[in-house]
Amino acid sequence: MRISKRAQQIEPFYVMEVGKAASALAALVAHTDAPMIFLNIGEPDFTAPPLVHEAAARAIRDGLTQYTPATGLPELRERISAWYQSHFGVTVPASRIVVTAGASAALQLACLALVEAGDEVLMSDPSYPCNRHFVTAADGTPVLIPTTAAERFQLSADKVQAAWNPRTRGVLMASPSNPTGTSLAPDELRRIHELVSQRGGITLVDEIYLGLSHDDAYGQTALGLDEEIISINSFSKYFNMTGWRLGWMVVPEALVPVIERLAQNLFICPSTIAQYAALACFEAESLAEYERRRAEFKARRDYFIPALNALGLTVPVMPDGAFYAWADCTAACQKLGVSGSWDLAFALMHRAHVAVTPGRDFGQFDTGHFIRLSTANSMAQLHSAIDRLKVLLA
């Protein structure tokens, strides 16, 4: 069977490969004194709050399970619009919001609508691997630009300007970012967008962790800068609905019918049950619970990052959002006699029963010296993980 060149260009998602190995080992050690602790998974340990579950059950009971418009339920688009106003003080008309089958569908739709074969899209190194694969799947070319801790592992206007060439279509940024948990400073984002706009390019911002910001200086949506910015968001992270596969995108008015046409053909519509359930995310009781959980994620960060630093797993930039630690593992590799983060991940998995993610997924520049750890786990589990790592690395 002949496989398309497009499919051959998509690299394996190594996070999942490590996860499979960790799960297999976890089954063997489940009943020991040290069951596996999973710090490799970028998924909240919280599930959707009660009102969301009740809304889903009610939709099924009432037979609200048929197709919705390809752009999503009008009332859900309105509630998302109201959330931008109440949460960020930004006016985003519901007419510019398209509900999608997860943020992944939103990114695919954006790339298919805007990227031509041979177009280059600039993004930071390190960055979330699937984002660059969406560009590749649209026959574009992702261009990874090395970033440093001094830049908070984010693009800068200077680097965008230096990398821009006639083939460049635009930039794809994530704020807060996976794997670093760092955000773009608003002034730098503004400079990047102005530069891109002057060249007729597109500014695409992945904001799926925006609700989990811990610093007011960074926790602002890019949509407040310009109506031409395209924002991707999701019900997975802040709203704790990972498996419900529901997201949204905010696009310029002129792009809505284009996205709608693509969505009609590729997805028909997002999950109807998930959409009716998501309406309950914006009830006062649910929002209060989400804010309580956000405070818990911050408390975990405030414990875990200093604890990692004390072990020599140095996190060079304190995450201002999401639930990740991007840790330099050079010293740990030397202590355990392994050659890089890939081997270290398996050493920690087998010797401490702590699963982490090696950096190779997230780019090419120095990522072999980093591991990503997720704090989307209970405080008790984080304490246990630190205790095990302390013994191993002593």
C-alpha positions as CSV (number, residue, x, y, z in Angstrom):
1,M,0.0,0.0,0.0
2,R,1.4,3.4,-1.0
3,I,1.4,5.9,1.9
4,S,1.1,9.6,1.1
5,K,4.1,11.8,1.6
6,R,2.0,14.0,3.8
7,A,1.4,11.1,6.2
8,Q,5.0,10.0,6.1
9,Q,6.1,13.5,7.2
10,I,4.1,13.3,10.4
11,E,6.5,12.1,13.2
12,P,5.3,9.8,16.0
13,F,3.9,11.5,19.0
14,Y,6.5,10.3,21.5
15,V,4.5,11.5,24.5
16,M,2.1,8.7,23.7
17,E,4.9,6.2,23.1
18,V,6.3,6.9,26.6
19,G,2.8,6.8,28.0
20,K,2.2,3.3,26.6
21,A,5.4,2.0,28.2
22,A,4.5,3.7,31.5
23,S,1.1,2.1,31.5
24,A,2.5,-1.3,30.8
25,L,4.9,-1.0,33.7
26,A,2.2,0.5,35.9
27,A,0.1,-2.7,35.5
28,L,3.1,-4.7,36.9
29,V,3.7,-2.5,39.9
30,A,0.1,-1.5,40.7
31,H,0.0,-3.6,43.9
32,T,3.5,-2.8,45.1
33,D,4.6,-0.1,47.7
34,A,5.4,2.2,44.8
35,P,2.7,2.2,42.1
36,M,3.4,4.4,39.0
37,I,3.0,8.1,39.4
38,F,2.1,9.7,36.1
39,L,3.6,13.1,35.6
40,N,3.7,12.7,31.8
41,I,0.1,13.4,31.0
42,G,-1.1,16.9,30.0
43,E,-4.6,16.3,31.3
44,P,-6.3,17.8,34.4
45,D,-7.0,15.3,37.1
46,F,-10.2,17.1,37.7
47,T,-13.2,16.1,35.6
48,A,-16.1,18.3,34.5
49,P,-18.1,19.7,37.5
50,P,-21.5,18.4,38.4
51,L,-23.7,20.8,36.4
52,V,-21.9,19.9,33.2
53,H,-22.6,16.2,33.8
54,E,-26.2,16.9,34.6
55,A,-26.5,19.0,31.4
56,A,-25.2,16.2,29.3
57,A,-27.6,13.7,30.9
58,R,-30.5,16.1,30.4
59,A,-29.6,16.5,26.7
60,I,-29.6,12.7,26.2
61,R,-32.8,12.3,28.1
62,D,-34.5,15.1,26.1
63,G,-33.3,13.8,22.8
64,L,-31.0,16.7,22.1
65,T,-28.6,14.6,20.1
66,Q,-29.0,15.6,16.5
67,Y,-26.8,17.7,14.3
68,T,-26.2,21.3,15.3
69,P,-25.0,24.1,12.9
70,A,-21.4,23.5,11.8
71,T,-20.4,26.6,13.7
72,G,-21.9,25.3,16.9
73,L,-25.0,26.0,19.0
74,P,-25.8,29.8,18.8
75,E,-26.4,29.9,22.6
76,L,-23.0,28.3,23.3
77,R,-21.3,30.9,21.0
78,E,-23.1,33.6,23.0
79,R,-21.9,32.2,26.3
80,I,-18.4,32.0,25.1
81,S,-18.7,35.6,24.0
82,A,-20.0,36.7,27.4
83,W,-17.1,34.8,29.1
84,Y,-14.5,36.9,27.2
85,Q,-16.3,40.0,28.4
86,S,-16.6,39.0,32.0
87,H,-13.3,37.2,32.4
88,F,-11.0,39.4,30.3
89,G,-12.9,42.5,29.6
90,V,-12.7,42.0,25.9
91,T,-15.6,42.2,23.5
92,V,-15.7,39.3,21.1
93,P,-18.9,39.0,19.0
94,A,-20.5,35.6,19.0
95,S,-20.6,35.9,15.2
96,R,-16.8,35.5,15.2
97,I,-16.8,32.4,17.3
98,V,-16.9,28.9,15.7
99,V,-17.3,25.9,18.0
100,T,-15.2,23.0,16.9
101,A,-14.5,19.3,17.6
102,G,-11.7,20.2,20.1
103,A,-8.9,22.7,19.6
104,S,-7.3,20.2,17.3
105,A,-10.1,20.6,14.8
106,A,-9.8,24.4,15.1
107,L,-6.1,24.3,14.3
108,Q,-6.8,22.0,11.4
109,L,-9.5,24.3,10.0
110,A,-7.3,27.3,10.4
111,C,-4.4,25.7,8.6
112,L,-6.5,24.4,5.8
113,A,-8.2,27.8,5.3
114,L,-5.0,29.8,5.3
115,V,-1.9,27.8,4.5
116,E,-1.0,26.9,0.9
117,A,1.5,24.3,-0.2
118,G,5.0,25.5,0.4
119,D,4.0,28.3,2.9
120,E,6.1,28.6,6.0
121,V,4.7,29.1,9.4
122,L,7.1,30.3,12.2
123,M,6.8,28.9,15.7
124,S,9.0,28.6,18.7
125,D,11.3,25.8,19.6
126,P,10.3,24.2,22.0
127,S,6.6,24.0,21.2
128,Y,3.7,21.6,21.2
129,P,4.5,19.0,18.4
130,C,0.9,18.6,17.1
131,N,0.8,22.3,16.2
132,R,3.6,21.9,13.7
133,H,2.0,18.8,12.3
134,F,-1.2,20.6,11.6
135,V,0.8,22.9,9.3
136,T,2.5,19.9,7.7
137,A,-0.9,18.3,7.1
138,A,-1.9,21.4,5.2
139,D,1.2,21.0,3.0
140,G,2.9,23.9,4.7
141,T,6.3,23.9,6.3
142,P,6.7,24.6,10.1
143,V,9.8,26.6,10.8
144,L,11.0,26.1,14.4
145,I,12.9,29.1,15.8
146,P,15.2,28.4,18.7
147,T,14.2,30.2,21.9
148,T,15.9,30.6,25.2
149,A,15.0,31.0,28.9
150,A,15.8,34.7,28.6
151,E,13.0,34.9,26.1
152,R,10.7,32.8,28.2
153,F,11.0,30.2,25.5
154,Q,8.7,32.4,23.3
155,L,9.1,34.0,19.9
156,S,10.3,37.6,19.8
157,A,9.6,40.3,17.2
158,D,13.3,40.4,16.4
159,K,13.5,36.7,15.7
160,V,10.3,36.7,13.6
161,Q,11.7,39.6,11.5
162,A,15.0,37.8,11.0
163,A,13.3,34.6,9.9
164,W,10.7,36.2,7.6
165,N,11.1,35.5,3.9
166,P,8.9,35.5,0.8
167,R,7.5,32.0,1.7
168,T,6.5,33.0,5.2
169,R,2.8,32.9,5.8
170,G,2.6,33.9,9.4
171,V,3.3,32.8,13.0
172,L,1.7,30.2,15.3
173,M,2.3,30.9,18.9
174,A,1.0,29.3,22.2
175,S,0.4,31.4,25.3
176,P,0.6,29.9,27.8
177,S,2.8,27.3,26.1
178,N,3.0,23.5,26.3
179,P,5.7,22.4,27.3
180,T,7.0,25.4,29.2
181,G,3.9,26.9,30.8
182,T,5.2,30.4,29.9
183,S,3.3,33.1,28.1
184,L,4.1,35.9,25.7
185,A,4.4,39.3,27.2
186,P,1.5,41.4,25.8
187,D,3.9,44.1,24.5
188,E,6.0,41.5,22.7
189,L,2.9,39.9,21.2
190,R,1.8,43.3,20.0
191,R,5.1,43.9,18.3
192,I,5.0,40.5,16.6
193,H,1.5,41.0,15.4
194,E,2.3,44.4,14.0
195,L,5.3,43.0,12.1
196,V,3.3,40.1,10.8
197,S,0.4,42.4,9.7
198,Q,2.7,44.8,7.9
199,R,3.8,41.8,5.8
200,G,0.3,40.6,5.1
201,G,0.7,37.5,7.3
202,I,-1.5,35.7,9.8
203,T,-1.2,35.7,13.6
204,L,-2.5,32.5,15.1
205,V,-2.4,32.1,18.9
206,D,-3.1,28.9,20.7
207,E,-4.8,30.0,24.0
208,I,-6.0,26.7,25.3
209,Y,-4.3,27.2,28.7
210,L,-5.3,30.9,29.0
211,G,-7.9,30.2,31.7
212,L,-5.1,28.6,33.8
213,S,-3.0,31.7,34.0
214,H,-1.5,32.6,37.3
215,D,-0.1,36.0,36.6
216,D,-2.2,39.0,35.6
217,A,0.7,40.4,33.6
218,Y,0.4,37.5,31.2
219,G,-3.1,36.2,31.6
220,Q,-4.7,38.3,28.8
221,T,-6.2,37.2,25.6
222,A,-4.5,38.2,22.3
223,L,-8.0,39.1,21.0
224,G,-7.8,42.4,22.8
225,L,-5.1,43.6,20.3
226,D,-6.8,43.2,16.9
227,E,-9.8,41.6,15.3
228,E,-7.5,40.1,12.7
229,I,-5.8,37.8,15.3
230,I,-7.0,34.2,15.2
231,S,-7.3,32.6,18.6
232,I,-7.7,28.8,19.3
233,N,-9.3,27.7,22.6
234,S,-10.7,24.6,24.2
235,F,-13.0,23.2,26.9
236,S,-10.3,20.6,27.7
237,K,-7.9,22.4,30.1
238,Y,-9.5,25.1,32.2
239,F,-13.0,23.6,31.8
240,N,-11.7,20.1,32.5
241,M,-13.5,18.4,29.5
242,T,-10.6,16.6,27.8
243,G,-12.5,13.6,26.5
244,W,-15.6,15.6,25.4
245,R,-13.6,16.9,22.4
246,L,-14.9,20.4,22.3
247,G,-13.1,23.6,21.5
248,W,-13.6,26.9,19.6
249,M,-11.8,29.4,17.5
250,V,-12.2,33.2,17.1
251,V,-11.6,34.4,13.6
252,P,-12.2,37.6,11.6
253,E,-15.8,38.0,10.4
254,A,-14.7,37.5,6.7
255,L,-13.2,34.1,7.6
256,V,-16.3,32.7,9.3
257,P,-18.1,31.4,6.1
258,V,-14.8,29.9,4.9
259,I,-14.3,28.0,8.2
260,E,-18.0,27.0,8.2
261,R,-17.7,25.5,4.7
262,L,-14.7,23.5,5.7
263,A,-16.3,22.4,9.0
264,Q,-19.5,21.3,7.2
265,N,-17.5,19.0,5.0
266,L,-14.9,17.7,7.4
267,F,-16.8,17.4,10.7
268,I,-20.5,18.2,10.0
269,C,-20.6,19.7,13.5
270,P,-19.0,19.3,17.0
271,S,-20.5,16.8,19.4
272,T,-24.1,17.9,20.2
273,I,-24.1,16.4,23.7
274,A,-20.8,18.0,24.5
275,Q,-22.1,21.4,23.4
276,Y,-25.2,21.2,25.6
277,A,-23.1,20.1,28.5
278,A,-20.7,23.0,27.9
279,L,-23.5,25.5,28.3
280,A,-23.3,24.6,32.0
281,C,-19.6,25.6,32.2
282,F,-20.7,29.2,32.4
283,E,-23.1,28.9,35.3
284,A,-21.9,30.8,38.4
285,E,-21.5,27.5,40.4
286,S,-19.3,26.0,37.7
287,L,-17.2,29.1,37.2
288,A,-16.6,29.3,41.0
289,E,-15.4,25.7,40.9
290,Y,-13.1,26.3,38.0
291,E,-11.5,29.2,39.9
292,R,-11.1,27.0,43.0
293,R,-9.3,24.4,40.8
294,R,-7.2,27.1,39.2
295,A,-6.0,28.1,42.6
296,E,-5.2,24.5,43.3
297,F,-3.1,24.3,40.2
298,K,-1.2,27.4,41.3
299,A,-0.6,25.9,44.7
300,R,0.8,22.7,43.1
301,R,3.1,24.8,40.9
302,D,4.3,26.8,43.9
303,Y,5.3,23.6,45.7
304,F,6.6,21.6,42.8
305,I,8.9,23.9,41.0
306,P,11.1,24.9,44.0
307,A,11.2,21.2,44.9
308,L,12.5,20.3,41.4
309,N,15.0,23.0,41.5
310,A,16.3,21.7,44.8
311,L,16.9,18.3,43.2
312,G,18.9,19.8,40.4
313,L,16.1,19.4,37.9
314,T,16.2,23.1,37.2
315,V,13.2,24.9,35.8
316,P,14.8,28.0,34.2
317,V,11.6,30.0,33.9
318,M,8.8,29.8,36.4
319,P,5.6,28.8,34.5
320,D,3.0,31.6,34.6
321,G,0.2,29.3,33.4
322,A,-0.9,25.8,32.4
323,F,0.4,22.9,34.6
324,Y,3.8,22.0,33.3
325,A,7.4,22.2,34.4
326,W,10.1,22.4,31.7
327,A,13.2,21.2,33.6
328,D,16.8,21.0,32.6
329,C,17.8,17.5,33.3
330,T,21.6,17.7,32.5
331,A,22.6,17.2,36.1
332,A,20.2,14.3,36.7
333,C,21.5,12.6,33.6
334,Q,25.1,12.9,34.8
335,K,24.1,11.5,38.2
336,L,22.3,8.5,36.7
337,G,24.8,7.9,33.9
338,V,22.3,8.3,31.1
339,S,22.9,10.2,27.9
340,G,19.8,12.5,27.6
341,S,16.2,13.1,28.5
342,W,14.9,10.1,26.5
343,D,17.0,7.7,28.5
344,L,16.4,9.6,31.7
345,A,12.6,9.3,31.2
346,F,12.9,5.5,31.1
347,A,15.3,5.4,34.0
348,L,12.9,7.4,36.2
349,M,10.0,5.2,35.0
350,H,11.8,2.0,35.9
351,R,13.8,3.0,39.0
352,A,11.4,5.5,40.7
353,H,8.1,4.5,39.1
354,V,7.7,8.2,38.0
355,A,6.6,8.8,34.4
356,V,7.8,12.0,32.8
357,T,8.0,13.2,29.2
358,P,11.3,13.5,27.4
359,G,11.9,16.7,25.5
360,R,12.4,15.2,22.0
361,D,8.7,15.8,21.1
362,F,8.9,19.5,21.5
363,G,11.6,20.6,19.1
364,Q,15.2,20.3,18.0
365,F,17.1,23.0,19.8
366,D,18.5,21.7,23.1
367,T,15.3,19.7,23.9
368,G,17.3,16.6,24.6
369,H,18.4,18.2,27.8
370,F,14.9,18.8,29.1
371,I,12.0,16.8,30.5
372,R,8.4,18.0,30.9
373,L,6.6,17.2,34.1
374,S,2.9,17.7,34.6
375,T,1.4,19.0,37.8
376,A,-2.1,17.9,36.7
377,N,-2.0,15.5,39.6
378,S,-2.9,15.6,43.3
379,M,-0.6,17.4,45.8
380,A,-0.1,14.0,47.5
381,Q,1.1,12.4,44.3
382,L,3.4,15.4,43.7
383,H,4.9,15.0,47.2
384,S,5.4,11.3,46.6
385,A,7.1,11.9,43.3
386,I,9.5,14.4,44.8
387,D,10.3,12.0,47.6
388,R,11.1,9.2,45.1
389,L,13.2,11.4,42.9
390,K,15.1,12.7,45.9
391,V,16.1,9.2,46.9
392,L,17.1,8.3,43.4
393,L,19.1,11.5,42.7
394,A,20.7,11.7,46.2
